[in-house]
Amino acid sequence: MYWWHTAAERVRHGQAKRFGFITTNSLRQIFNRRVLEPHLGDTKKPLSLAFAVPDHPWVDGIDGAAVRIAMTVGVAGEQPGQLRQVAKETSNENREAREVQLSERVGKLFANLTIGADVLGAQPLDANSGISQRGFELGNSGFIVTPEEAEALGLGEREGLEHVIRDYRHGRDLTQKPRGVKAIDLYGLNADEVRERYPAIYQWVRERVKPERDHNRDPKLREKWWLHRRLRGDLRNMLAGLPRYISTVVTTKHRLFTFMDEDIFPDDGLVNITVDRAEVMGVLSSRIHVAWALAAGGRLGVGNDPRYNKTRCLETFPFPTLSDEQATKIGIFAERIDAHRKRQQAAHPPLTLTGTYNVLEKLRAGDKLTDKEKTINLQGLVSTLLEDHDKLDRAVFEAYGWSDLADKLIGCPGATTPLPDKPADQAEAEQELLMRLVELNKKRAEEESRGIVHWLRPEYQAPDAVQAEVDIAPKAAPAKPAVATSKGKTTFPKAIPDQLRVLREALAERSHTTESLAEQFKRKPMKSVEEGLQSLAAVGIAEYEPETQTWHTV
């Protein structure tokens, strides 16, 4: 062990460029854990595995040894490696030697001598930033009330109380049976204002929250005893004006996404994506995003359930660039799935999403259902739900241009939850999927370095920025029409998103030179038109023909 450790340290500090070593499988685990893994994760002086054979036969006819060994070669710096695995082995009659055939794969080699997509190395993207957050952390159960208690406090009778007592959801409300409880939210009010406007609410919180807060070590919580532990001002800004948003449970067996109405108050156990478009919900619900989330997120609890970290799972994920037709198609399936689940749960209160998707996984695997599972299948119409999920998955694969992987993965188990023992062909296809997503993440990051950002919610994230992708995703609000002047020409819009839209519409009718386009507008804005055309060309919407000096749509 000392020699291995010393060799690794020499490579790490640049004192040797290459080294090789041979270990038995049992010692390899110790070596990987104690020596290799810290250096492979060192960002300042990294070590890379350039070559590995994880399980090779070693037969010594003289000494009678017959063991399995692992061989690795390490190099200083960051670089891909070559993984050679035993595909076939045969022995001669004397058993003194073995003929081995090795397969070969190239990619990032990890400490456990496996190769695959470097999902953890993916970069956060501006396109997905600033639109997701954990829910509200109340900090005291005294803020939670039943519907009957809310009615006694004046809900439905006292004007404005619907903004103070709101429907409340946490993780088990989504995955199991909704409790139907509500939460008191006094954000933006001081204690005197609460007492004056809502005296019953004031007394309720004073009796049930203040006694605990009076003994809290945090002076801010003692002082602001009528407010939640975390106020989440950023989330409140994100949600303002949205009719609905997307939520997923932080830690859960099945990675599912659902629409929540604007009046629902989400708990800290939920990650909330503040986008109301159905096609975004559809991409998130696809097995493409779930595969990424399972690889990027961690695990927690006795059940080792997947954990959704918004920074790692969402903000690094490269969404596809959708045409209007693709967005509509994906959105239809997403709406259908969300409505299906809510409708069946409303009709059958004991029905849970966890139970529904447990059955769905068994149907995918072709396993026999128990009597209880048959009831769930009937009540949840799970076979129909499965069909819609497959259609959604295919639409998302097509949007990425990866229909070759769709044929290998759609219909396979493990679409919403980890599948430990996958068939080799499925595991290979999923690794290929992750590798493509990693490459797309790199492409998106490079584009963003040049100012081309595929904003997920452009009107909120960058309303005043140059948005080269403004026409890719549908907007929540329509563009303002150009204003006609007395001379019959229109005024060129001031907002860049509107400029790009107007230029695209003009090119859709016929080809133009820069000058002929500019002449359509008052004061002939040549510079602004030229800049807008260049932006459209940068994202593949418009193309310039040098011979005719004209622009046209692609």
N, C-alpha and C positions, 0 to 999 in steps of 0.2 A: 504493500500500500504506500509506503514511503517513496519508493521509486516512481510509482505512478503519479503521486502528488507532486513530486519534484519535477517530473517531466511536464506536467500540466502547467506548473508555475513558470517554468522556463519559457514555454510557448507564450504564456500570457504576458510575460515581461519582455518578449522579443529576443530572448537569449538563444532560442532555437526556432527554426522555421517549421520543422515538421517532426512528428514523432509517431511511433506506432506501438501498439501493445496488444497482448493476447490474454484473455481472461476466461475463466470458466463462467457459466451462467450465474451461479450463486454469487461469486465475487464481483461480477459485472454490476449487479444491482447495488452493491455497496459502493463500488467505484463511481457509478453514475450519480448516486445521491450525494456523496460526500465531496467528490472532486469535480466532476464534469459540470453538473448543473449550475453551481455558482458562477463558473467562468463563462458558460454559454449565455448567461443572463447579464453579464457585466457589460454595461453600455460604454464604459471608458476604455477598457482593454479586453475586448471580447475574444472568445475562443470559438472557432467553428469546427464542426466535424466535417472533414472533406471526404471521408470514405468510411463505410461500416458494413460488416457482415454480422448480423446479430445472432445467428444460430447455425454454426458450421460444424460438421462432423470432424473429429480428429481421432484417427486410429493409428496406433503405434504397434506394429507387429512384434518389435523386439521386447518392449516393456509390457505389452499386453494392455495398453491404455485404450479405452474407447469412450470418449467423452464428447460433449458439445462445447464449442468455444465461441467467443465473440471477438471480432477483430475490428479495430477502429484506428483511424488516422486523424489527428487534429492539426489545425493550422491557426496561426494568429490572424485576427481580423474577422470581418463578416463576409461569408461567401457560401454559395450553395454546396451541397455535398452529394455523393453518389451512394445510394443504398443498394447493396447486392444481397438478395435473399435466395435461399435454397429452393429451387423450383422442382428439382428431381435429383435423387441420389440412388445409386446402385452399388452393390459390393461384389467383389470377386469371390471365387470359391474358397480361398484361403482366409478371407476376411482381413487381409493385411492392408487393404487400401479401398477407397471408395471413389467412384466417379460421381462428380457433382456438377449439376447444371444450375447456373445462377441467373435470376432475373435482375433487371437493372431499372432503377428509378432515380431521377435527379430532382433535387429540391432542398428545402431547409431540413437539416437533420437535427433531431432533438435528443435530449439526454437519454431517453428510453430507447434510442436507436430505431425510431420510427421516422418516417418522412411524410410531409404533407404541407398543407397550406399554412403560412405564417399569419394566421388570423390575429394573433395577439400583437403583431407588428403593424397592423393597419392604422392609418392616421385618421384622427378626427376630421370631419369635413364641415366647412362653414355652412354648406347647404342644409345640414340637419341641425345646426346649433340654435340654441335659444328658444326652442319650441317644445321642450319636454321638461317635466319636473315631477318629483314625488308629490304625493298628496299632502293633505294638512295633518299635522301632528297635534292633536287636541291637548294631550298632556294630563287629562283628567276625565274620568268617566261621567262626571257631573254635567258635562256639556251634552251628553246623549240623552234623548228623551224618546219615549214611545209615542205612537200616533195619538193615543188617548191622553197622555200627559201634555202633548203639544196642543191638543184641542182645549184642555183645561187652562192652558197658559194664554189662550186667546187666538190661536191660529185659525184662520177662516172668518174671524169676526173683527179683529183689530187690524186696521189698514197698515200695510207695510211690514207686518210680522212675517210674511212669506219670505222676506229677504234676510230675516234673522234666524228663523227656524227652517232648515233645509233638509231634504232627503239626503241620507248619508250611506255610503257604501265602503266596505272594506273587502279584503281578499276573499274571505269565506262567503260574503254576500254574492260574489261573482261566481265562484267555483262550486259552492254548495247551495244552500237555500237562503234567499234574501231574508233578513230579519225584519225589514220594513221600518227600521228606526230612523230618527232624525237627529240633527246636530244643531246646537245653538252657536251662532257665529256673530260676535259683536265687534268685528273688525271695523276700525274707523270711528268708534265711539269712545268717549271717556266715561268714567263711572257715573258722573252726574247726569250725562245725557241718557245713559241706559236707565237710570232711576226715574228720570222725568218722562221719557217716552214709553218705556216698557217696564213698569213697576213690578209686574209679576215675574218677568224674566230676571230682573235685578235680584229679587228675593230668592228665586230658585238658585241662581249661580252663587249668590252670597252664602247660602246655607250649604251648598254641596261642593263648591270649588274653593272658596276662600279659606276655610279651615286648614286644608292641606297646603295651600299656597303660603299661608302665614308661617309655616315651618320649613319652607323650601330654602335651600342654600343659595339659590340664585336670586339676588336682590331685584332683578327686573321682573321675575315672575311674582315675587311678593308684592311689588308695586303695581303691576298690571294684572292683577289676579283674575279679572273678568275676561281676559283674552287667552287664546290658545298658546301652547308652548312655542310653536313655530307659525308665524303669520303668513309665510309664503306670498309675500307681495309680488314676487316675480311670476308665480303661477297665476295670481289674480289678473295681472296685466295680460298674460298670454291668453287667458280664457275670456277676457272682456270682448263682448260682441259676437262670440261664437255660439251658434245654436246647439252645437254638440261637439264632442271631442272623443278621442280614442284612448282607452285604458287597457292595461294589462297588469296582472298580479305580479308583484316583484318575485316572490318565491312560490312556485307551483309545479305540479307534476306535468301538466300539459300547457304548452305555451300558446295561449289564446288571446285574441284582441276583440274588444267590443266597443260599440258606440255608447257613450253616456250623454244624456241630455244636459243642457247648460245649467239646470237648476239642481243637479246632483252634486253633492259635496264629497269629493274623493278622499279617502283615508291615506295615511302615509305608506300603507302597504301596497299602494298602486302607483305605477308609473303612468303618467298621463301625457299623451302626444297631442298637442293643441292644434290639430288639423281636422277640418270637418269634411274633407273630400273622400268619397267612397273608394276611389282608386288607390289612395294612400293606405287606407284600411285593408284593401285587398292585397297589396304587395306585402304589408306587414303580416298578414294572415297566411301567406303562401309558405310552402315548405322551403323555399329559397331563403327567405328571411329567418325562418325558424331554425334552419340548419346553421346559419350564421350566428344567431343568438345563442344556440346551444354550444357552439364552439368558442364564442367570445366570452360568455357569461360564466359565473362560478357555480358552485353547488352549496347547499345548506340543508341542515336538519338531518334527522334520523333516516329519512327516505332519500337523502342525497338529491333533493329536488333542484331542478335548474333555477338559477337566479338571474333576473333580467336587470343588468346594469345599464342605465341609459347612456352613459358615456361610452362604454365598450360595445354594447349591442346595437344601439340606435345611431349614435353620432358618427360612427365609422362606416355604417352600412351604405353601400353605393346603390341608390335607387335607379331603376331604368328610366331612360328618357322616353316618355309615352307620346304617341300620336293621339289625336282626339278620339279616334276609333278604338285604340287600345285602352285608353282611359275609361271610356264608356263601357266597354266589355268587361274589364276587370271590376269596375264599380258596380255593375249589375250583379255579378256573382257575390261580391262582398256584402251588398245590401241584402241579398237573398239569404245568405248564411246567417247574418246577424238577426234578421227578422225571424227566420226559421227557429233559431234557438230560443229567442224570447217568447215566441208564440207557443211553442211546445211546453216551456217551463210554466207559462201562465196557465195553460190548460191542465197541467199535471204538476202541482206544487212540490211533490216529493222528488221530482226529476232534478238532477244536478248536472252541471257541465262536466265535472270529473267523471261521474258515472257514464254519461253519454259518450265521452271520448275514450273511456276504457273499453266500451263496447265497440266503438268505431275502430280501435286498434285491433281488436280481436277479429273483426270482420275483414280488415286488411290482411291479417295473417292467415285467414281461413280457419281459425280455431272454432271449436264447438262452443256455443253459448249455453250457459246455465239457464234455469227457468227464470231466475231474477233478471238475468241479462236479456233474455227474450222479451220480458216485460218492458225493460228500458228501451230496447230496440223499437218496440211497438209504440210506446208513448213518445219517444223522442224522434221517431221516424229517422232512425240513425242511418239506415241504408241510403235514404234519399239525401241526407246531409253529407254522407261520404261522396256521393256522386257529384254534388255541388262543389265540394272541396277539390275533387280531381279536376273538374272543369276550370276552377279558379287557378289551380296550379299550372295547368296547361297554358292558360292565357298569360300568366306571368312569365313562364319560361319562354313563350313566343315573343313577349315584349323585350326580353333580354337577347333574343336571337339564339337561344340555347335549346332548341327542340330536340336535339340529339340526346341531351341529358334527360329531358322530359320522358322520353320513351323508356329510359332505364330506371327512373325513380318514381314516377307517378303511379300510385296504387300500392307502393311498398309500405310496410309498417314503419313506424318511427317518424311520422310526418309532424307530430306535435310534441313528442316526448323522446328522451334518449332510448336508443335500442342497443343494448350491450353486445349482443351476439348477431351481428349483421352478416348476411351472405357476402362473400368476397366481392362479387360484382357490384352490389349495392354500395358497399364501403368505398370501393374504388371510384364509383360515379359521384359519391358525395364529396370525396376528396378533390375530384376534378372540379366540382361545383365551387367548393371553397377556394380553390386556387384561382379560378376565373374571377370570383368576387374580390379576392385580394388584388389581382391585377387591375380590376376595374376601380378599386379604391385608389390605387396608385395613379391611375389615369385621371380620376376626378381631382385628386390632390394636386397633380401637375397643372390641370386646367385652372384650378382655383388660384394657383400661384401666378397665373397670367390674367386673372381677373374674370374668368369665365366660371360662374357659379350656378349650379342647377338648384336654385332655391326651392325648398320644399313648401314654404309659405312666404313667397316674396313680398306680398303686400304688408306683412308684419315684420319680417326679418330685415329687409333692406328697401324700404319704400322710396328712398331718395338715391339709391345706388344705381350704377349702370348695370342693368340686369339683362345680360345677353340671352338668358333663357326665358324671357318673359312670356313668349308664346308657346313654350313647350307644355306647361301645365295650365289647366284652366284656372281662371281667377274667380274669386268669390264675388267681386264687384265688376260690372261692365265698364269698359273704357268710356271716357267722356267723348262725345262726338266733336269733330272739328267744327269750329265756328265759321260760318260763311261771311265773307266781307262784301262790301258794296260793289266790288269789282268782279264778283263771281268766283274769286279764289278763296281757299280756306286758309286759316291761320295754322301754321305748323305748331303742333302741341309742344308745351314746355316740358312736360314730364317725359323722361326717356322711355319708359315702358310704352306710353302712348305713341311716341315717335316711331318706335320699332313696329308697332302694330299697324300704323298707317302706311308705312313703307312696304310692309309685307303684303297688305291688301292691294296696294297699287301695283306691285310686281305680279300678283296673282292674276290681274287682268291682262297685262301685256308687259313686254320687255321695255326697259327704259335706260337712257343714259343718266348719269348723275345730274346733268343740267336739266334734262326734260322732267325729271322728278322734282327738282327744286323749283322749277317754273310753275308747278301746280299750286304752290303756296305763296302767300303774301310775303313780300320782301326777299324772295328767292334765297332761302337759307342753305346755301351750298355746303358750308362747313358742317352743319348739323346733319344734313342728308348724307354726306360722305361718311361721317363717323357712324351713323346708323347702319348704312349699307355694309361697312366693314364689320360691325358687330354681328349682323345677320350672316355674313359670310363665315365668320369665325366659328359659328355653331352649325354650319352646314345648311342654313335655310335659304341663303341667296348665293349666287355664283356670278362672277364677272367674266365676260367674253372679250378678250383683248382685241380680236380682229374687228369686231363691230363696236367696241367700247360701250357695250350695253350690259345691264344687270337683268337677271331673271331668277325665278325661284327654282330650287332644286327638286 
